[in-house]
């Protein structure tokens, strides 16, 4: 997954690895603390977006205030904003599918700006909407990790993500 970002010279160190492979390893370290996402987090009141929806807006380059202002300008502006948000969600959906290695069933992220509510959705396959609470613990962990960590940080060549006991939450059956 190609993610934008830059590393200051002070954050890099040169060693045999960088000489051999042509890029430096970064010494930045982050620790991910799980922020469990429930299905109820995917919907909120249009006037006061919840933490999850606010985070999605931020990932897409919007502030809550700009969405709320557009929300009440007129119906056309709300529809235009919804279309723009969904366009920006498309590459994030593609990255999610790459991470999940899902070749047969594709996941698609979407957002609807209804009159009173903002609704974020995850659909799979033929547009079947998923209830996040009815998904496996492994899928929910991966989705939260993807949205809350991988999409939130600016990674560069040389950054590594190490996951301890990653498969413990996955159902391989």
ABEGO torsion letter per residue (X at the ends): XBBBEBBBAAABBBBAAAAAAGBBBBABBBBBBBBBBBAAAABBBAABBBAAAAAAAAAAGBBAAAAAAAAAABAAAAAAAAAAAAAAAAAAAAAAAAAAGBAABBBBBBBBBBAABBBBBBBBEAGBBBBAAABBAAAAAAAAAAAAAAAABBBBBGBBBBBBGAAAABBAX
